[in-house]
């Protein structure tokens, strides 16, 4: 590729801060170039309520054919197809070879070992919903089970022919920020089939964004050269997180950064096994999928939690949402970082490509980058490219990369003083206007007061007096509001001056004040679950279902009693395994007390009303008598 000066400068800038990605053992798919992927694919269209139709067969597809304009009507979905599933013999051979490799390479970076059971980390309700989710896979569109195996073989063949690890970098200059986007394309997401996760799908786009600004002495920041760019923030795309929660400041200890021999700075990304989601620290992350049709139940449970915590003041209820997301399906995303490492001075190096508005496969193809499995919840459908969403609309991360991570309300450090001074001048102008308005209204108010006093008691001017009185009241309220605004503006100026002084000293504000919901790995305590707890979590849902059937068949007359006993035993065992037995007993006592209070009020309603009124009357008399005696 022939590069002009701007292109070469952008590539150099991307290279200077390119991230390093650390993968988990057992990962089979890594970022590749889209050209080779397209050459291996066929192009299809899925019209509404009709069978899918092939447009370009495998082996004939090129970028030029991919971006050709096509019209198949509203609702049509264009998609690539990377894999033809293996036949039974090929699949058996592949599985046998994988078993041999696993047996002979237990300590290899290619072998994955699951951690403690994901179901043991959540409550019974989440396990039950997980069982429902697993059943739905058989009734909704999904990627066939042998597709991941075929994709792994195909990708391995491509890498053996030409081993390359690529990213597509984009440079955006906006509002004083220099935004560096790094887009990574994976040929397959095998989170479900390879790592017990949510989904499998062909094609997978992930993205990391670094936000730089000029570093100058006037900001109090260290600078070695004029107009030198300095990274300030970094944002990692990760599952259902959005806005401020995606972003960390460059000096945040949660973010690992290292320097290369040329002085470049590189953030470290820990990629989820199979899912390829990006994390700031290594570990095992509990991810939860909310099923759309259960959203009303989720909101209802949330209200119950709020009532228990805020109205009944139960300290044990102010727990993290993830501890009681009953109607969400739990999955573990393994981002251990103990596998292959790609990046500057790592085991493998990056091949950089520039991504801009002239990259036609990105800007002119709005279809999916893999199989359209016709999954109604889209989990098994391939994603769209870096520019578009699945419905063909433009991604916010593309047209608004600053607002996408919530950085649009944060000024670049080198611009903060100038922006603050502009706001200060605006407040000064506002104060001048307020002073003039206050002066005019004060004079008008004193004049009206004098006129009203002059006509006070003149019987035939009573209606004029009333109008004066009404106008004086209105004007007094307006003047009070103006003086309040004036006081606030003066206080703002004082705060601006103090903040400007802090900025000159290099102050940047609280490091994590912007984070609403941090995604943290499971703690060591969470991971130290006993084998008994894991076994119970694995069979608990099935045992209850079997127990219900047995009660219906053999002891239907004791169904209510039996269900109550099973639920009670289940709650007791759950609390014991999680070391929350004392909290459970406390909650039961309080719950029984509340129920008892409601029963007493219901049974003795009028007696309670009479006693309450008598008590209130006695209390009022006592307070009044005490006041007289003083």
C-alpha positions in Angstrom: 0.0 0.0 0.0 1.3 3.4 -1.0 1.0 5.8 1.9 0.9 9.6 1.7 2.2 11.8 4.5 -1.1 11.9 6.5 -1.6 8.1 6.3 2.0 7.4 7.3 1.7 9.8 10.3 -1.6 8.2 11.4 -0.1 4.7 11.2 2.9 5.8 13.2 0.6 7.3 15.8 -1.4 4.1 16.0 1.8 2.1 16.3 3.0 4.3 19.1 0.1 3.4 21.4 -1.2 0.1 20.0 -2.6 -2.2 22.7 -1.2 -5.6 23.6 -3.8 -8.4 24.0 -3.3 -11.3 26.3 -5.5 -14.3 25.6 -6.5 -17.3 27.7 -5.2 -20.8 27.2 -7.3 -22.7 24.7 -8.1 -19.7 22.5 -8.3 -20.8 18.9 -9.2 -17.6 17.1 -7.1 -14.4 16.9 -7.5 -11.1 15.0 -7.0 -11.5 11.3 -7.2 -9.5 8.1 -10.6 -9.2 6.5 -9.3 -9.7 3.0 -8.4 -13.4 3.6 -11.7 -13.9 5.5 -13.7 -12.5 2.6 -11.9 -14.7 0.1 -13.0 -17.8 2.2 -16.6 -16.7 2.4 -19.7 -16.9 0.3 -22.3 -14.0 0.2 -26.0 -14.7 1.0 -29.2 -12.7 1.4 -32.1 -13.7 3.7 -35.4 -12.2 2.4 -38.2 -12.0 5.0 -40.2 -15.2 5.3 -38.2 -16.9 2.5 -35.2 -19.3 2.3 -31.7 -17.8 2.2 -30.3 -17.2 -1.3 -26.7 -17.4 -2.3 -25.4 -14.3 -4.2 -21.7 -15.1 -4.6 -20.3 -18.7 -4.1 -17.4 -19.5 -1.9 -14.1 -18.9 -3.6 -15.5 -16.2 -5.9 -16.1 -13.4 -3.4 -13.9 -10.3 -3.5 -14.1 -6.9 -1.9 -15.4 -5.4 -5.2 -18.3 -8.0 -5.3 -19.0 -7.6 -1.6 -19.7 -3.8 -1.9 -21.8 -3.9 -5.0 -25.2 -2.2 -4.5 -28.1 -4.7 -4.1 -31.8 -4.3 -3.7 -33.8 -7.1 -2.1 -36.4 -5.0 -0.4 -37.1 -4.0 3.2 -36.2 -6.6 5.9 -33.6 -8.4 3.7 -30.4 -9.4 5.6 -27.1 -9.7 3.8 -24.5 -12.0 5.4 -21.3 -13.8 4.8 -20.9 -17.5 5.4 -17.5 -18.6 6.5 -18.0 -22.3 7.3 -19.7 -25.3 5.9 -20.2 -27.7 8.8 -18.1 -30.8 9.0 -19.5 -34.2 8.1 -19.7 -36.9 10.9 -16.3 -38.5 9.9 -14.5 -35.2 9.9 -16.0 -34.1 13.2 -15.1 -37.4 14.8 -11.5 -37.1 13.6 -11.2 -33.5 14.8 -12.6 -34.4 18.3 -10.2 -37.4 18.6 -7.2 -35.3 17.6 -8.2 -32.6 20.2 -8.6 -35.2 22.9 -5.1 -36.5 22.1 -3.6 -33.0 22.2 -5.3 -32.3 25.5 -3.9 -35.4 27.1 -0.4 -34.8 25.9 -0.2 -31.1 26.4 -1.8 -30.4 29.8 0.5 -27.5 30.6 0.4 -26.1 27.1 -0.9 -22.6 26.4 -3.3 -24.2 24.0 -5.2 -26.2 26.7 -8.0 -24.6 28.6 -9.1 -25.7 32.1 -12.4 -24.4 33.4 -12.6 -22.7 36.8 -15.1 -23.3 39.5 -18.6 -23.9 38.3 -20.4 -20.8 37.2 -23.8 -22.0 38.6 -22.3 -22.3 42.0 -21.5 -18.5 42.0 -25.2 -17.5 41.6 -28.5 -18.2 43.2 -31.1 -20.8 42.5 -33.3 -18.5 40.4 -30.5 -17.7 38.0 -29.8 -21.5 37.7 -33.4 -22.1 36.8 -33.4 -19.3 34.1 -30.2 -20.8 32.8 -31.9 -24.1 32.3 -34.7 -22.4 30.4 -32.1 -20.6 28.3 -30.3 -23.9 27.4 -33.7 -25.3 26.3 -34.4 -22.3 24.1 -31.3 -23.1 22.0 -33.1 -26.1 20.6 -36.1 -23.9 19.5 -34.4 -20.8 18.2 -31.8 -20.2 15.5 -28.3 -21.1 16.5 -24.9 -21.9 15.0 -24.6 -25.7 14.5 -22.4 -27.4 17.0 -19.7 -28.6 14.6 -19.3 -25.1 13.0 -16.8 -24.1 15.6 -14.7 -27.2 14.9 -14.8 -26.5 11.1 -13.9 -22.8 11.7 -10.9 -23.8 13.9 -9.6 -26.1 11.2 -10.1 -23.5 8.5 -8.4 -20.7 10.5 -5.5 -23.0 11.4 -5.0 -23.7 7.7 -5.0 -20.0 6.9 -2.4 -19.3 9.6 -0.2 -22.1 8.5 -0.1 -20.6 5.0 0.6 -17.1 6.3 0.6 -16.4 10.0 -0.6 -12.8 10.6 -2.3 -10.9 13.4 -4.0 -7.7 12.3 -5.9 -4.7 13.6 -7.6 -1.9 11.8 -6.7 1.5 13.2 -8.7 4.7 12.9 -7.6 8.2 13.9 -10.3 10.9 14.6 -9.5 14.5 15.7 -12.4 16.2 17.4 -13.1 18.7 20.2 -9.4 18.8 21.2 -9.1 15.0 21.4 -7.1 12.7 19.1 -9.0 9.5 19.2 -7.3 6.2 18.3 -9.6 3.3 17.6 -8.2 -0.2 17.2 -10.7 -2.6 15.6 -10.0 -6.4 15.8 -11.7 -8.9 13.6 -12.0 -12.5 14.7 -13.2 -15.2 12.3 -15.3 -16.9 14.9 -16.7 -16.5 18.5 -16.8 -19.9 20.2 -17.7 -18.8 23.7 -20.5 -21.3 24.0 -19.0 -24.4 22.4 -15.4 -23.8 23.7 -15.8 -22.1 27.1 -19.4 -22.7 28.3 -20.5 -19.2 27.5 -23.6 -17.6 26.0 -23.2 -17.9 22.3 -21.3 -19.0 19.2 -21.3 -16.9 16.0 -19.2 -16.5 12.9 -17.3 -13.2 12.7 -16.5 -11.1 15.8 -15.6 -7.4 15.9 -14.0 -6.0 19.1 -12.6 -2.5 19.7 -10.3 -0.5 22.0 -10.1 3.3 22.0 -7.4 5.5 23.3 -8.0 9.2 23.8 -5.0 11.5 23.5 -4.5 15.3 24.0 -1.6 17.7 23.7 0.6 17.8 26.7 1.6 21.4 27.7 3.3 23.0 30.6 0.3 25.3 31.2 -1.7 22.2 32.3 0.8 21.2 34.9 1.4 17.9 33.1 4.8 16.6 32.3 5.9 17.5 28.8 9.1 16.8 26.9 8.1 18.6 23.6 5.6 21.1 22.4 2.4 19.7 21.0 3.4 16.1 22.1 0.4 13.8 22.3 -0.2 12.2 25.6 -2.8 9.4 26.3 -5.4 10.5 28.8 -8.1 7.8 28.7 -8.8 4.4 27.3 -12.1 2.6 26.7 -12.6 -1.2 26.1 -15.7 -2.5 24.5 -17.2 -5.2 26.7 -20.5 -7.0 26.5 -23.4 -4.8 27.7 -21.3 -2.1 29.4 -21.6 1.4 27.9 -20.7 5.0 28.4 -18.6 6.0 31.3 -18.3 2.4 32.6 -16.2 1.5 29.5 -13.5 4.1 30.3 -10.5 4.3 32.6 -8.0 7.1 33.0 -4.5 6.4 31.8 -3.0 6.6 35.3 -5.6 4.3 36.8 -3.8 1.4 38.6 -6.5 -0.9 37.2 -5.0 -0.3 33.7 -1.7 -2.0 32.9 0.5 0.0 30.6 4.1 -0.7 29.5 6.7 1.1 27.4 8.6 -0.3 24.5 12.2 0.4 23.5 11.1 3.3 21.3 9.2 5.1 24.1 5.8 4.0 23.0 3.1 3.3 25.6 0.9 0.3 25.3 -2.2 -0.6 27.4 -2.8 -4.3 28.1 -6.1 -5.9 27.2 -7.2 -9.2 28.7 -9.5 -10.9 26.1 -12.3 -13.1 27.2 -11.9 -16.7 26.1 -14.1 -17.3 23.0 -16.1 -14.1 23.6 -13.0 -11.8 22.9 -14.6 -9.1 25.2 -12.0 -6.8 26.6 -11.1 -6.4 30.3 -8.6 -4.2 32.2 -7.4 -6.9 34.6 -7.0 -10.6 34.4 -9.5 -12.9 36.1 -12.8 -14.7 35.7 -15.7 -12.4 35.1 -19.3 -13.3 35.9 -21.4 -12.1 32.9 -25.2 -12.2 32.9 -27.6 -12.3 30.0 -31.1 -10.8 30.6 -33.8 -12.5 28.5 -36.0 -9.9 27.0 -39.3 -11.6 27.9 -38.3 -11.7 31.5 -37.6 -7.9 31.8 -40.9 -7.2 33.7 -40.0 -9.8 36.3 -36.5 -8.3 36.6 -38.0 -4.8 37.3 -40.4 -6.3 39.9 -37.6 -8.0 41.8 -35.6 -4.8 41.7 -38.5 -2.9 43.3 -38.7 -5.6 46.0 -35.0 -5.2 46.6 -35.4 -1.4 46.9 -38.3 -1.8 49.3 -36.3 -4.3 51.5 -33.2 -2.1 51.5 -34.6 1.5 51.7 -38.0 1.1 53.4 -37.2 -1.8 55.9 -33.6 -0.6 56.2 -32.1 -4.1 55.9 -28.3 -3.7 55.6 -27.9 -7.1 54.0 -30.0 -6.0 51.0 -27.6 -3.3 49.8 -25.7 -5.9 47.9 -24.5 -5.9 44.3 -27.2 -6.4 41.7 -25.4 -9.4 40.4 -25.9 -11.2 43.7 -29.7 -11.3 43.2 -30.3 -11.1 39.5 -32.8 -13.9 39.6 -34.0 -13.7 36.1 -30.6 -13.4 34.4 -28.6 -16.2 32.9 -25.1 -16.4 34.5 -22.0 -17.1 32.4 -18.3 -16.9 33.2 -16.0 -15.0 30.9 -12.4 -16.3 31.3 -9.9 -13.5 30.8 -6.9 -15.0 32.5 -4.2 -13.7 30.2 -2.2 -17.0 30.5 -2.2 -17.7 26.7 -0.8 -16.1 23.6 0.3 -12.5 23.8 0.1 -10.2 20.8 1.6 -6.7 20.7 4.8 -4.8 20.8 7.6 -6.9 22.3 5.2 -9.8 22.9 5.2 -13.3 21.4 3.6 -12.1 18.3 3.5 -8.6 16.7 0.6 -6.7 15.1 0.2 -5.9 11.4 -1.4 -2.5 11.3 -4.0 -1.3 8.7 -5.6 2.1 8.5 -9.4 2.3 8.7 -11.1 5.5 7.4 -13.9 6.6 5.2 -12.0 5.3 2.1 -12.0 1.8 3.4 -14.8 0.5 1.2 -15.5 -2.9 2.7 -16.2 -1.0 6.0 -18.3 1.9 4.7 -20.2 0.3 1.8 -21.1 -3.2 3.1 -23.9 -3.0 5.7 -24.5 -6.7 6.1 -23.3 -9.3 8.7 -19.8 -10.6 8.9 -20.9 -14.2 9.3 -23.8 -16.5 9.4 -27.3 -15.1 10.0 -28.6 -17.9 12.3 -32.1 -16.2 12.5 -31.8 -16.1 16.2 -34.6 -13.8 17.6 -32.4 -12.6 20.5 -29.4 -12.1 18.0 -27.0 -13.9 20.3 -26.1 -16.5 17.6 -26.2 -14.0 14.7 -23.0 -12.6 13.3 -22.2 -9.0 14.0 -22.1 -6.2 11.5 -18.8 -4.3 10.7 -17.1 -1.5 12.5 -19.3 1.2 10.9 -22.8 -0.3 11.2 -25.1 -2.0 13.5 -27.0 -5.2 12.5 -30.0 -3.1 11.3 -27.8 -1.1 9.0 -27.7 2.1 11.2 -24.4 3.7 11.9 -22.7 2.7 15.2 -22.3 5.4 17.8 -18.7 4.4 18.3 -18.1 5.3 14.7 -19.9 8.7 14.3 -19.5 9.8 18.0 -16.4 8.1 19.4 -16.1 10.6 22.2 -19.7 10.5 23.4 -19.7 6.7 23.0 -17.5 6.4 26.1 -19.0 9.4 27.9 -16.0 11.6 27.3 -17.9 14.4 25.6 -18.5 16.1 29.0 -14.8 16.0 29.8 -12.4 18.7 28.4 -8.9 17.7 27.2 -6.4 18.7 29.9 -4.7 21.2 27.6 -8.0 22.8 26.8 -9.5 22.8 30.3 -8.1 26.2 31.4 -9.2 27.9 28.2 -12.7 26.4 28.4 -13.0 27.4 32.1 -12.0 31.0 31.3 -14.6 31.1 28.5 -17.3 29.9 31.0 -15.9 32.5 33.5 -16.4 35.3 31.0 -19.9 34.0 30.4 -20.7 34.1 34.1 -19.3 37.6 34.4 -21.6 38.8 31.6 -24.5 37.1 33.3 -23.7 38.9 36.6 -23.6 42.3 34.9 -27.1 41.6 33.4 -28.4 40.4 36.8 -27.0 43.5 38.6 -28.8 45.8 36.2 -32.0 43.8 36.4 -31.9 43.7 40.2 -31.3 47.5 40.4 -34.3 48.2 38.1 -36.6 45.9 39.9 -35.5 47.2 43.3 -36.3 50.7 42.3 -39.6 49.7 40.9 -40.5 47.8 44.1 -39.6 50.6 46.4 -41.6 53.0 44.3 -44.6 50.7 44.3 -44.3 50.3 48.1 -44.3 54.1 48.5 -47.3 54.6 46.3 -49.2 51.8 48.1 -48.5 53.4 51.4 -49.8 56.7 50.1 -53.2 55.3 49.1 -53.6 53.1 52.1 -57.0 53.7 53.7 -58.4 55.9 50.8 -61.7 54.0 50.5 -62.4 54.8 46.8 -58.9 53.5 45.8 -59.3 50.1 47.4 -59.2 48.3 44.0 -56.1 50.2 43.0 -54.5 49.2 46.4 -55.3 45.5 45.7 -53.6 45.7 42.3 -50.5 47.4 43.9 -50.5 44.6 46.5 -50.6 41.9 43.8 -47.9 43.6 41.7 -45.6 44.1 44.8 -45.9 40.4 45.7 -45.1 39.3 42.2 -42.2 41.7 42.0 -40.8 40.6 45.4 -40.7 37.0 44.3 -39.0 37.9 41.0 -36.4 40.0 42.9 -35.8 37.2 45.4 -35.2 34.8 42.5 -32.8 37.2 40.8 -30.8 37.8 44.0 -30.6 34.0 44.5 -29.3 33.6 41.0 -26.8 36.4 41.6 -25.5 34.6 44.7 -25.2 31.4 42.9 -23.2 33.0 40.0 -20.9 34.7 42.4 -20.3 31.3 44.1 -19.6 29.8 40.7 -16.9 32.4 40.0 -15.2 31.6 43.3 -15.3 27.9 42.4 -14.0 28.6 38.9 -11.0 30.5 40.4 -10.2 27.6 42.8 -10.6 25.0 40.1 -8.3 27.0 37.8 -5.6 27.1 40.5 -5.9 23.3 40.9 -5.7 22.8 37.1 -2.4 24.8 37.0 -1.1 22.5 39.7 -1.9 19.4 37.6 -5.1 18.4 39.4 -7.3 16.1 37.3 -10.2 15.2 39.6 -11.2 11.9 41.2 -9.9 9.0 39.1 -13.1 6.8 39.2 -15.9 9.2 40.0 -17.4 8.6 36.5 -17.8 4.8 37.0 -21.3 3.7 37.8 -20.9 0.0 37.5 -17.4 -1.4 37.5 -16.9 -4.9 36.0 -14.5 -6.7 38.4 -13.3 -10.3 38.3 -14.5 -12.8 40.8 -12.5 -12.6 44.1 -10.5 -15.5 45.5 -13.3 -16.0 48.1 -15.9 -16.4 45.3 -13.7 -18.9 43.5 -13.0 -21.1 46.6 -16.1 -23.1 46.4 -16.2 -26.6 47.7 -16.8 -29.5 45.4 -20.0 -30.2 47.3 -21.3 -26.7 46.6 -20.5 -27.1 42.9 -22.2 -30.5 42.7 -25.3 -29.2 44.5 -25.4 -26.2 42.1 -25.2 -28.5 39.1 -28.1 -30.8 40.1 -30.3 -28.4 42.2 -32.6 -27.4 39.4 -33.1 -30.9 38.2 -33.6 -32.3 41.7 -36.4 -29.8 42.4 -38.1 -30.6 39.0 -37.9 -34.4 39.8 -39.2 -33.7 43.3 -42.2 -31.8 41.9 -43.0 -34.7 39.6 -42.7 -37.2 42.4 -45.0 -35.2 44.6 -47.6 -34.9 41.9 -47.5 -38.6 41.1 -47.3 -40.2 44.6 -48.4 -37.5 47.1 -50.6 -35.0 45.4 -52.5 -34.3 48.6 -49.3 -33.1 50.2 -48.2 -31.0 47.3 -48.2 -27.6 49.0 -46.5 -29.0 52.1 -43.9 -30.8 50.0 -43.2 -27.8 47.9 -42.8 -25.6 51.0 -40.4 -28.1 52.5 -38.3 -28.4 49.4 -38.1 -24.6 49.0 -37.2 -24.2 52.7 -34.5 -26.9 52.5 -33.1 -25.3 49.3 -32.9 -21.8 50.9 -31.2 -23.3 53.9 -28.6 -25.2 51.8 -27.9 -22.1 49.6 -27.4 -19.9 52.6 -25.1 -22.5 54.2 -22.9 -22.9 51.2 -22.6 -19.1 50.8 -21.9 -18.5 54.5 -25.0 -16.4 54.8 -27.0 -18.4 57.4 -27.0 -15.7 60.0 -28.2 -13.2 57.4 -30.9 -15.6 56.3 -32.1 -16.1 59.9 -32.2 -12.3 60.5 -34.2 -11.8 57.2 -36.7 -14.5 58.2 -37.2 -13.0 61.6 -37.8 -9.5 60.2 -40.0 -10.9 57.4 -42.1 -12.9 60.0 -42.4 -9.8 62.1 -43.7 -7.7 59.2 -46.2 -10.4 58.2 -47.4 -10.7 61.9 -47.8 -6.9 62.0 -50.0 -7.0 58.9 -52.1 -9.8 60.3 -52.6 -8.0 63.6 -53.6 -4.8 61.9 -56.0 -6.7 59.6 -57.7 -8.6 62.5 -57.8 -5.7 64.9 -58.1 -2.8 62.5 -60.7 -0.7 64.4 -59.2 -1.3 67.8 -55.8 -0.2 66.4 -57.4 3.0 64.9 -59.1 3.8 68.3 -56.0 3.3 70.3 -53.9 5.3 67.8 -56.3 8.3 68.0 -56.4 8.1 71.9 -52.6 8.0 72.0 -52.3 11.0 69.6 -54.9 13.0 71.7 -53.0 12.3 74.9 -49.7 13.2 73.4 -51.0 16.5 72.0 -52.5 17.5 75.4 -49.3 16.6 77.2 -47.2 18.8 74.8 -49.6 21.7 75.1 -49.6 21.5 78.9 -45.8 21.4 79.0 -45.7 24.6 76.9 -48.1 26.4 79.2 -46.1 25.4 82.3 -43.0 26.9 80.8 
